[in-house]
C-alpha cells in the first residue's frame, strides 16, 4: 500500500494486520493461539450444539461424575449451569444474539473478540520489541514524537503510572535525592518516590478563590523552593487537574531551567492539548523536559495506552530507557501499542479537524446549559487568549506543532503569575447545582439514573468529560436529563444573576474539596523521606486526633475520592492539618490509608 506521506502510516498497526493475514502457525506465546483456543466453542455455539451436555454425558459414561449424599452432581456441572444463568440476560433480559455467541454452552467470546486475539502477538520477526525498538515500534514512536512536538517519545502500556515511575527513578539517581513535587499529585508519583527512596519537598498549589479548587503551584512558590533546595534533582507538577483547570507553565519552566533542574509534568489528562487552536497549550511547548500523557483518556487509545515525551538534555535518556524496562512488562500488549499508533495517526492525518465533532457536542451542551439557570458551569475568570502575536517565528529545532503551541501560549505568559487558573479544558464541562440543593454526589446519582455516567464528582461539582468521540446526540440526552432533574424537584424556574463565586458560596457552608491538601502559611514543606521499608508497628502509638499536632504521622491519611494524600507517613502533623482532617471527617469524607477509619485517632511515631 502506498501512502501520501509518512505521517499517514500506522506502521505498528499495519504490521499486526500483516501478521493476521499471513495465517502463520503459532508455536509461540500467547497460549490462545490467535484465538484458536475459543474458535471451536464459538462454532459449536453457532451451530446450536451443547458441548456442556456432551461433556456431562461422556463423563457419566466413564463414571467421572459422582453424586454427593444429597444427590447433587459435582461442582463441574454447577459451574456450567451458573455460567449459563449468569450470562443468560443482560439489561434487557434477552439472550445474547451476536453470532450465536450465547447458547446452551453459556457465554463464549464472540467473533469481534476473537478477531482482536488474531492481532494479540508477541515479539517475533516483524513485530519489533518495545524495549529495544529497531523496526515498526521505533518508527511508530518517531511519528508520535513528531506529532506531539517531542524530541523522543516512548509508548507506555501501563498508563501514565509507568511514565511517572520511570521519570522519578531517572532523576533520583542516588539515595535520598530531593525532588520538588506539587503536593496534590496522583498516587503513582508517591509510589515513584517510594521506589526511588527519595525525599520530597511538597509545593503547595495555588487555589482558585471562586471555586475553592487547587490547581498548581505558583511561580513564586516554585522559585522559593528552588532557592531553598538548589540541590534538588527536579520539579514535578500536575497539569491540568482532574477538573481541566490549569495555567501557562512557561514561567515555571524558566525558573527550573535557570537552576539547572528538569521540569517533569504529569499531563495525564491533556494528551489533546495544543492540537487545536481552542485547546490550551501543551506542557512540551511551554518548555517541560519530560511529559507523561494518558493517550487513552482524551484521545483514542485503548485503556492503559499512554506516552512519555522527552526534549532537551536535562534527562539521562539512557537511564530512562533502563527505568522504563524496569517498570513496564517484558510482554507488552500489542493491541494497546497499536491503538497508540492509530491515535497518533488520527491527529497527524486530520489535524485540528479531529476535534470538530467533539467541539460541536460540547458547545451544544454549553449552549443548552445556559437555558437551565439552575446548573452552573465552572470556568476561569481570565481565560487564555490563543491568538498568537503576528509574525511570531518558529523556534529553531521545534516541530511545527510545537511551534504553534508556543505561539498560542505567549499571551498567557504575560498574565500575572498569581493567576493560577487561566486555562480550562473545553472538553471538561464541570457543573454544579447553583441552588445548593444537590451535592455533586447527588447530581451524579441522578444523572446516572437517567443513563448519563459522569467522569467523577465531589461534594459540589460533577465533571462531564467530552472528547473527539462525543456526539451532539450525547449532549442532547445530557441536557434532557438535567432538565428532568431540575423539573422533578421543582427548581426549574430558579433564576440567578449572581456571580459564579457567589453562586458557589450558596452551597455547603463547609465545602472543602478533597483535592486540596494545603498547609497554613507554608508554600513548601520540609523534605519528607519515602522508602519501601514498612514502619515497624512497635515504633508507633495511637493518639486521639486532637492530640496529634506536632507528631510525625505513621500512616498516610488519604481522602477518597480522589486518593490524593493529605498527610504522608513520616510527615509532621500541623495544627491546621488536624483541623482539616476533622472537618472532612465530620462532613462525611471517606479515608484510605488509616488504621482507624473513623478518624477519631491517628497512628504516629513514638518519638
URGIFEN-V985684 format. One record per residue. RES is the residue in three letters. PHI is phi in whole degrees, -180 to 180 (NA if undefined). PSI is psi in degrees with one decimal (999 if undefined). D_FIRST is the distance of its C-alpha to the first C-alpha in Angstrom with 2 decimals. Layout:
RES:PHI:PSI:D_FIRST  RES:PHI:PSI:D_FIRST
This chain:
UNK:NA:133.3:0.00  UNK:-99:145.0:3.79  UNK:-121:150.8:6.63  UNK:-64:-39.9:10.17  UNK:-153:168.0:11.76  UNK:-63:-36.8:12.01  UNK:-66:-19.4:14.04  UNK:-81:-3.9:11.52  UNK:-83:159.1:9.84  UNK:-132:77.1:11.74  UNK:-57:-39.9:11.57  UNK:-71:-44.2:14.40  UNK:-62:-41.8:13.48  UNK:-62:-36.1:10.04  UNK:-65:-37.2:12.27  UNK:-69:-37.0:14.64  UNK:-62:-42.4:12.37  UNK:-64:-40.3:11.57  UNK:-62:-45.9:15.33  UNK:-60:-44.7:16.28  UNK:-73:-18.8:14.41  UNK:-72:-21.4:15.85  UNK:55:36.6:19.31  UNK:-71:152.6:21.03  UNK:-79:130.0:24.77  UNK:-91:119.9:25.82  UNK:-121:40.4:28.86  UNK:-146:171.6:28.49  UNK:-70:158.5:29.06  UNK:-80:160.9:28.74  UNK:-71:-16.0:31.40  UNK:-74:-8.6:30.00  UNK:53:60.4:27.57  UNK:60:30.6:24.51  UNK:88:-1.6:27.00  UNK:-60:-29.8:28.61  UNK:-62:-25.5:32.00  UNK:-104:-14.2:32.13  UNK:-61:-40.2:30.42  UNK:-67:-31.0:33.66  UNK:-68:-40.7:35.57  UNK:-65:-42.6:33.25  UNK:-62:-40.0:33.47  UNK:-66:-39.9:37.25  UNK:-64:-40.8:37.43  UNK:-66:-29.8:35.48  UNK:-85:-1.8:37.86  UNK:79:14.5:40.82  UNK:-81:168.4:42.16  UNK:-129:80.9:44.08  UNK:-56:-30.0:43.34  UNK:-60:-43.9:45.72  UNK:-69:-37.7:48.59  UNK:-60:-43.1:47.66  UNK:-64:-42.2:47.88  UNK:-62:-49.2:51.18  UNK:-61:-42.4:52.70  UNK:-63:-41.7:51.64  UNK:-73:-32.3:53.08  UNK:-63:-40.8:56.24  UNK:-62:-32.1:56.74  UNK:-98:8.3:56.54  UNK:72:23.9:58.77  UNK:-80:-40.9:56.13  UNK:-82:129.2:56.72  UNK:-115:152.9:60.04  UNK:-102:143.8:62.09  UNK:-89:-172.6:63.76  UNK:-61:-28.2:67.31  UNK:-91:3.5:66.33  UNK:85:10.1:64.52  UNK:-88:139.8:61.00  UNK:-74:167.5:58.22  UNK:-70:177.4:56.39  UNK:-65:-22.8:53.73  UNK:-63:-41.6:50.82  UNK:-64:-41.0:51.70  UNK:-61:-36.9:52.20  UNK:-66:-42.1:48.75  UNK:-61:-42.1:47.15  UNK:-67:-43.2:49.34  UNK:-67:-36.0:48.69  UNK:-62:-42.5:44.92  UNK:-68:-41.4:45.24  UNK:-66:-42.5:47.78  UNK:-70:-32.3:45.94  UNK:-98:0.0:42.62  UNK:-64:-31.5:44.17  UNK:-139:150.9:43.88  UNK:-105:-142.2:42.08  UNK:-64:-31.3:43.44  UNK:-84:-13.6:43.89  UNK:80:10.2:45.83  UNK:-108:157.0:43.60  UNK:-68:150.8:41.71  UNK:-64:140.0:37.99  UNK:-117:-5.3:36.34  UNK:-60:109.9:32.63  UNK:54:25.2:31.67  UNK:67:24.6:35.25  UNK:-71:-13.3:34.65  UNK:-124:103.9:38.30  UNK:-130:-152.5:40.85  UNK:-66:-17.7:43.98  UNK:-72:-16.4:42.19  UNK:100:-163.4:41.78  UNK:-82:125.3:38.70  UNK:-129:156.3:35.61  UNK:-58:138.4:32.03  UNK:-85:179.5:30.18  UNK:-64:-36.8:26.79  UNK:-63:-35.9:24.99  UNK:-71:-41.0:26.58  UNK:-65:-35.0:25.74  UNK:-64:-36.1:22.04  UNK:-65:-38.1:22.20  UNK:-63:-26.3:23.96  UNK:-67:-17.0:21.13  UNK:-112:10.6:19.31  UNK:-91:91.3:22.63  UNK:-117:-172.5:22.40  UNK:-129:-170.3:24.15  UNK:-76:97.6:23.74  UNK:-129:179.0:22.37  UNK:-57:123.1:20.16  UNK:101:-16.9:16.75  UNK:-106:-5.6:18.05  UNK:70:-175.2:20.22  UNK:-139:120.5:23.67  UNK:-57:-34.4:24.70  UNK:-89:-5.8:27.98  UNK:-152:66.1:26.68  UNK:-72:133.3:23.08  UNK:-136:-10.6:21.42  UNK:-125:-117.6:17.72  UNK:-68:-32.5:15.51  UNK:-70:-41.8:18.71  UNK:-60:-44.1:19.89  UNK:-64:-40.9:16.78  UNK:-65:-39.0:16.99  UNK:-71:-34.8:20.70  UNK:-66:-39.7:20.37  UNK:-65:-36.6:18.23  UNK:-64:-42.2:20.96  UNK:-60:-41.3:23.64  UNK:-66:-40.1:22.25  UNK:-68:-40.7:22.03  UNK:-99:3.5:25.53  UNK:79:28.4:27.25  UNK:-104:163.3:28.06  UNK:-81:-32.0:28.30  UNK:-152:138.6:27.09  UNK:-128:146.9:25.98  UNK:-125:136.1:26.36  UNK:-78:138.6:25.07  UNK:-119:130.1:28.07  UNK:-108:6.9:28.24  UNK:-119:27.8:31.96  UNK:70:-174.1:31.94  UNK:-64:-21.4:33.70  UNK:-53:-46.5:36.51  UNK:-62:-37.0:34.71  UNK:-69:-44.1:34.17  UNK:-63:-43.1:37.81  UNK:-61:-46.2:39.11  UNK:-68:-37.6:37.16  UNK:-64:-45.6:38.19  UNK:-68:-37.8:41.84  UNK:-69:-19.7:41.84  UNK:-82:-49.3:40.50  UNK:-74:-30.8:43.03  UNK:-87:76.9:45.89  UNK:-92:8.9:46.00  UNK:-151:156.7:49.66  UNK:-60:146.3:52.01  UNK:65:23.7:53.53  UNK:-61:140.5:51.07  UNK:-94:133.0:51.74  UNK:-129:136.7:48.95  UNK:-90:117.3:49.56  UNK:-128:129.6:48.00  UNK:-55:135.4:48.03  UNK:-67:-45.5:50.31  UNK:-87:74.2:48.48  UNK:-109:164.0:45.36  UNK:-66:151.5:43.28  UNK:-63:-21.7:44.74  UNK:-63:-30.9:41.83  UNK:-67:-42.1:43.29  UNK:-62:-42.0:46.66  UNK:-63:-37.4:45.19  UNK:-64:-40.9:43.62  UNK:-63:-39.0:47.07  UNK:-65:-45.9:48.61  UNK:-63:-35.7:46.22  UNK:-82:-12.2:46.78  UNK:62:40.4:50.55  UNK:-95:169.5:50.48  UNK:-114:128.8:52.99  UNK:-107:130.7:51.87  UNK:-101:111.5:53.60  UNK:-86:132.0:52.70  UNK:-99:127.1:52.27  UNK:-73:130.4:53.59  UNK:-77:153.6:51.16  UNK:-72:141.4:52.24  UNK:-112:126.6:53.19  UNK:-69:118.0:52.61  UNK:-66:-28.4:56.16  UNK:-73:-45.3:55.20  UNK:-92:-22.7:53.01  UNK:79:13.6:54.55  UNK:-103:139.8:51.13  UNK:-78:137.8:50.33  UNK:-112:-85.8:47.39  UNK:-148:164.7:47.16  UNK:-65:146.8:49.70  UNK:-74:161.5:51.07  UNK:-65:-30.5:50.68  UNK:-65:-39.4:54.44  UNK:-65:-44.9:54.13  UNK:-63:-43.7:51.40  UNK:-60:-44.4:53.46  UNK:-64:-42.4:56.57  UNK:-69:-38.6:54.88  UNK:-63:-40.9:53.23  UNK:-69:-35.4:56.67  UNK:-75:-29.3:58.35  UNK:-131:70.5:55.89  UNK:-66:-16.7:54.57  UNK:-83:-1.7:53.67  UNK:-59:144.9:51.04  UNK:-83:-14.5:47.64  UNK:169:175.1:45.73  UNK:-124:132.8:45.65  UNK:-123:127.2:43.62  UNK:-130:162.8:43.41  UNK:-112:130.1:41.66  UNK:-156:127.8:40.13  UNK:-79:176.8:39.98  UNK:-81:-177.1:42.31  UNK:-63:-21.9:41.63  UNK:-89:3.4:42.92  UNK:81:13.6:40.38  UNK:-92:140.2:43.20  UNK:-167:-169.1:42.89  UNK:-158:176.8:43.70  UNK:-71:131.8:42.55  UNK:-91:-9.4:42.20  UNK:-55:-47.1:42.55  UNK:-61:-36.4:46.33  UNK:-69:-41.2:46.05  UNK:-60:-39.5:43.36  UNK:-65:-39.8:45.71  UNK:-63:-45.8:48.60  UNK:-61:-47.5:46.66  UNK:-69:-33.6:45.39  UNK:-63:-28.8:48.85  UNK:-93:2.4:50.12  UNK:77:20.2:47.38  UNK:-107:141.6:45.90  UNK:-77:147.8:42.29  UNK:-101:119.4:41.58  UNK:-106:136.1:39.68  UNK:-130:123.5:38.50  UNK:-84:95.4:37.82  UNK:-107:39.9:35.54  UNK:-54:-36.6:34.47  UNK:-95:15.3:34.80  UNK:-137:38.7:33.11  UNK:-63:-20.3:29.44  UNK:-92:-9.3:28.97  UNK:-61:141.6:31.66  UNK:81:0.4:30.91  UNK:-98:2.2:27.76  UNK:-156:143.3:29.72  UNK:-58:-26.5:32.89  UNK:-89:0.0:34.94  UNK:-97:150.6:34.19  UNK:-61:162.4:36.37  UNK:-73:159.0:35.29  UNK:-86:159.8:33.70  UNK:-65:-36.0:35.75  UNK:-61:-42.5:33.59  UNK:-69:-19.0:34.34  UNK:-89:-3.0:38.00  UNK:107:6.6:38.00  UNK:-61:147.0:37.64  UNK:-90:-37.0:36.87  UNK:-136:127.1:35.37  UNK:-132:130.3:33.95  UNK:-107:130.8:33.07  UNK:-130:134.3:31.08  UNK:-87:94.8:30.62  UNK:-64:-20.6:27.12  UNK:-81:-15.8:27.97  UNK:-78:-54.1:31.05  UNK:-114:-8.3:30.03  UNK:-111:-147.3:26.22  UNK:-118:12.5:23.96  UNK:-73:161.1:23.80  UNK:-66:155.4:25.50  UNK:-54:137.5:29.18  UNK:87:-6.1:29.92  UNK:-84:121.4:26.77  UNK:-145:174.8:28.00  UNK:-139:150.9:27.49  UNK:-119:122.3:29.89  UNK:-111:138.5:29.62  UNK:-130:143.5:31.69  UNK:-149:157.1:32.89  UNK:83:-175.8:35.85  UNK:-113:8.4:37.93  UNK:-83:-9.8:40.30  UNK:-112:137.2:38.46  UNK:-78:98.4:38.35  UNK:-70:-31.0:34.65  UNK:-64:-44.7:35.32  UNK:-66:-37.1:37.81  UNK:-61:-42.4:35.51  UNK:-62:-39.4:32.85  UNK:-64:-43.2:35.70  UNK:-65:-38.9:36.91  UNK:-61:-40.7:33.52  UNK:-65:-28.2:33.44  UNK:-73:-40.6:36.95  UNK:-97:-8.8:36.36  UNK:-108:152.8:32.92  UNK:-62:143.3:32.31  UNK:-78:-6.1:31.31  UNK:-124:69.8:29.24  UNK:-68:153.9:27.21  UNK:-75:119.3:25.44  UNK:-71:-37.5:21.68  UNK:-60:-39.1:21.32  UNK:-64:-45.7:23.39  UNK:-64:-39.4:21.39  UNK:-64:-34.2:18.06  UNK:-68:-31.2:19.94  UNK:-65:-42.2:20.87  UNK:-61:-44.0:17.32  UNK:-71:-36.3:16.57  UNK:-62:-42.2:19.94  UNK:-65:-44.3:19.22  UNK:-61:-39.3:15.88  UNK:-58:-43.5:17.88  UNK:-69:-42.6:20.42  UNK:-63:-38.8:18.19  UNK:-82:-44.6:16.38  UNK:-95:-18.2:19.50  UNK:59:-139.9:22.22  UNK:-63:-24.3:25.71  UNK:-63:-17.1:24.62  UNK:-55:-30.8:23.61  UNK:-101:6.3:27.36  UNK:-57:-50.8:28.42  UNK:-66:-40.0:29.04  UNK:-64:-42.4:30.69  UNK:-66:-37.1:33.02  UNK:-61:-39.2:33.91  UNK:-69:-50.8:34.94  UNK:-70:-34.2:36.98  UNK:-69:-36.4:38.59  UNK:-64:-38.5:39.61  UNK:-65:-45.6:41.19  UNK:-66:-35.8:43.07  UNK:-65:-44.5:44.38  UNK:-67:-34.1:45.60  UNK:-65:-31.4:47.11  UNK:-63:-20.8:49.25  UNK:-92:2.8:50.96  UNK:-119:79.9:51.85  UNK:-61:-18.1:54.30  UNK:-65:-36.5:55.05  UNK:-101:124.5:51.69  UNK:-106:157.1:50.97  UNK:-111:129.4:47.84  UNK:-79:128.0:47.87  UNK:-157:153.8:46.72  UNK:-70:150.1:47.81  UNK:-73:-27.3:50.76  UNK:-126:81.5:49.06  UNK:-69:156.2:45.33  UNK:-65:144.9:42.99  UNK:-105:106.9:42.45  UNK:-75:-7.9:38.78  UNK:-67:123.7:39.38  UNK:-77:149.4:38.99  UNK:-60:144.7:41.79  UNK:-62:137.7:41.13  UNK:77:15.9:39.83  UNK:-66:128.8:38.83  UNK:-88:151.8:37.03  UNK:-76:125.0:34.07  UNK:-61:145.4:35.44  UNK:-61:138.8:34.33  UNK:80:4.4:31.60  UNK:-106:140.8:30.56  UNK:-67:163.6:27.16  UNK:-59:-42.6:27.09  UNK:-61:-46.4:27.00  UNK:-66:-37.7:29.95  UNK:-64:-41.4:31.84  UNK:-62:-41.1:31.64  UNK:-62:-40.8:32.95  UNK:-63:-44.9:35.77  UNK:-60:-39.8:36.84  UNK:-65:-27.9:36.98  UNK:-89:-7.9:39.22  UNK:-65:-35.7:41.74  UNK:-63:-40.4:43.90  UNK:-67:-30.3:44.36  UNK:-62:-25.3:45.45  UNK:-82:-6.0:48.59  UNK:-78:155.9:49.65  UNK:-58:135.9:52.44  UNK:-65:-24.0:51.23  UNK:-68:-20.0:53.43  UNK:-78:81.2:51.26  UNK:-78:-1.0:49.06  UNK:-130:91.4:47.45  UNK:-125:0.2:45.84  UNK:-139:133.4:42.34  UNK:-124:128.8:41.42  UNK:-63:116.7:37.99  UNK:-64:-19.5:37.77  UNK:-86:-6.4:35.85  UNK:-102:99.6:38.83  UNK:-91:106.0:41.50  UNK:-100:115.6:44.66  UNK:-120:162.2:47.47  UNK:-154:160.1:51.06  UNK:-82:108.5:54.06  UNK:-65:-18.0:56.19  UNK:-83:-15.9:59.24  UNK:78:6.7:59.07  UNK:-72:-46.2:59.56  UNK:-103:130.8:56.32  UNK:-73:171.2:55.12  UNK:-60:-41.6:51.42  UNK:-62:-43.9:51.60  UNK:-65:-40.1:53.43  UNK:-66:-39.6:51.00  UNK:-61:-43.4:48.04  UNK:-61:-41.3:49.83  UNK:-71:-35.8:50.48  UNK:-65:-41.9:46.90  UNK:-63:-36.0:45.68  UNK:-64:-22.8:48.22  UNK:-94:5.8:46.55  UNK:88:15.8:43.08  UNK:-116:120.2:41.91  UNK:-107:107.1:41.20  UNK:-70:168.2:41.57  UNK:-70:-47.8:40.12  UNK:-167:172.4:43.63  UNK:-149:163.7:47.20  UNK:-133:-160.8:50.32  UNK:-60:-28.0:53.95  UNK:-121:-41.7:53.22  UNK:-105:156.0:49.55  UNK:-123:128.9:46.58  UNK:-100:117.8:43.06  UNK:-106:117.4:40.58  UNK:-100:114.1:37.00  UNK:-98:164.3:34.56  UNK:-155:-175.1:30.91  UNK:-64:-14.6:27.76  UNK:-93:-0.5:27.75  UNK:-78:157.0:31.27  UNK:-126:161.8:32.24  UNK:-62:-33.7:35.25  UNK:-62:-37.8:36.34  UNK:-60:-46.2:36.60  UNK:-63:-41.3:38.79  UNK:-64:-41.1:40.95  UNK:-64:-40.5:41.59  UNK:-64:-44.3:42.58  UNK:-64:-41.6:44.93  UNK:-62:-37.5:46.50  UNK:-67:-43.8:47.10  UNK:-65:-38.7:48.80  UNK:-62:-41.9:50.88  UNK:-64:-43.4:51.96  UNK:-63:-42.8:52.88  UNK:-66:-39.2:54.84  UNK:-72:-33.1:56.67  UNK:-64:-32.8:57.48  UNK:-113:19.3:59.85  UNK:78:19.7:61.33  UNK:-109:15.5:59.81  UNK:-62:-35.0:57.71  UNK:-89:4.7:60.09  UNK:-66:129.5:60.34  UNK:-117:151.7:59.89  UNK:-151:127.6:59.80  UNK:-104:10.0:60.03  UNK:-73:155.3:60.20  UNK:-67:155.8:57.91  UNK:-53:-41.7:55.18  UNK:-63:-35.4:57.21  UNK:-71:-37.6:60.26  UNK:-65:-42.4:58.39  UNK:-63:-39.5:57.08  UNK:-63:-18.7:60.61  UNK:-75:-8.7:61.76  UNK:-80:-150.9:59.89  UNK:-55:129.4:61.02  UNK:-67:-21.2:63.80  UNK:-115:25.2:62.61  UNK:-62:124.8:58.85  UNK:-138:120.0:57.32  UNK:-65:134.7:53.60  UNK:-73:-3.5:52.70  UNK:-86:-12.3:49.98  UNK:-100:136.2:52.74  UNK:-142:77.8:54.70  UNK:-99:148.5:56.76  UNK:-110:132.8:59.66  UNK:-68:128.5:62.66  UNK:68:6.2:63.41  UNK:-124:123.2:60.89  UNK:-86:-13.1:57.59  UNK:-152:156.8:56.56  UNK:-93:172.9:57.83  UNK:-75:162.4:59.32  UNK:-62:132.2:56.99  UNK:-114:123.2:56.32  UNK:-81:138.9:55.52  UNK:-120:140.9:52.82  UNK:-154:159.7:52.78  UNK:-84:-10.8:51.65  UNK:-72:123.3:55.28  UNK:-70:151.5:56.76  UNK:-73:130.8:59.97  UNK:-73:126.7:62.94  UNK:-60:-33.6:64.59  UNK:-70:-12.6:68.06  UNK:-91:5.2:67.38  UNK:-120:165.4:66.90  UNK:-149:146.7:69.18  UNK:-89:132.2:68.80  UNK:-129:150.9:70.48  UNK:-57:142.3:70.90  UNK:-59:-33.8:68.23  UNK:-70:-12.4:70.87  UNK:-106:8.6:72.10  UNK:-87:-13.2:68.73  UNK:-59:133.0:68.66  UNK:93:-15.4:68.89  UNK:-86:161.6:67.63  UNK:-94:127.5:64.38  UNK:-69:142.1:62.14  UNK:-105:9.6:61.33  UNK:-152:162.1:58.54  UNK:-91:136.0:55.76  UNK:-106:111.2:56.56  UNK:-124:100.4:53.34  UNK:-60:134.6:53.53  UNK:-137:130.8:50.89  UNK:-70:161.6:48.78  UNK:-103:-1.8:47.06  UNK:96:22.6:47.98  UNK:-97:117.5:48.83  UNK:-61:139.4:51.91  UNK:-90:-38.0:55.12  UNK:-132:137.3:56.95  UNK:-103:152.6:55.60  UNK:-59:131.0:57.36  UNK:91:-8.6:59.67  UNK:-85:139.4:59.82  UNK:-74:132.9:63.28  UNK:-88:124.4:63.90  UNK:-92:165.6:65.24  UNK:-61:-38.6:67.58  UNK:-68:-34.0:64.91  UNK:-62:-45.7:62.51  UNK:-59:-46.0:65.21  UNK:-62:-39.7:65.80  UNK:-68:-42.8:62.12  UNK:-61:-44.4:61.69  UNK:-63:-40.5:64.78  UNK:-67:-45.6:63.60  UNK:-62:-41.9:60.18  UNK:-60:-47.1:61.92  UNK:-69:-24.8:64.40  UNK:-84:-2.2:61.71  UNK:98:11.8:60.06  UNK:-66:147.4:57.11  UNK:-96:150.7:55.81  UNK:-129:142.5:55.57  UNK:-110:161.7:53.69  UNK:85:-4.4:54.79  UNK:-108:147.0:58.52  UNK:-72:-42.3:61.06  UNK:-100:99.6:63.12  UNK:-65:-19.6:60.80  UNK:-80:-9.8:63.67  UNK:57:33.8:63.76  UNK:-83:-23.2:67.55  UNK:-140:162.1:67.30  UNK:-128:149.1:65.00  UNK:-92:124.0:64.67  UNK:-129:166.3:65.52  UNK:-74:142.3:66.32  UNK:-63:-32.3:69.99  UNK:-83:999:70.45
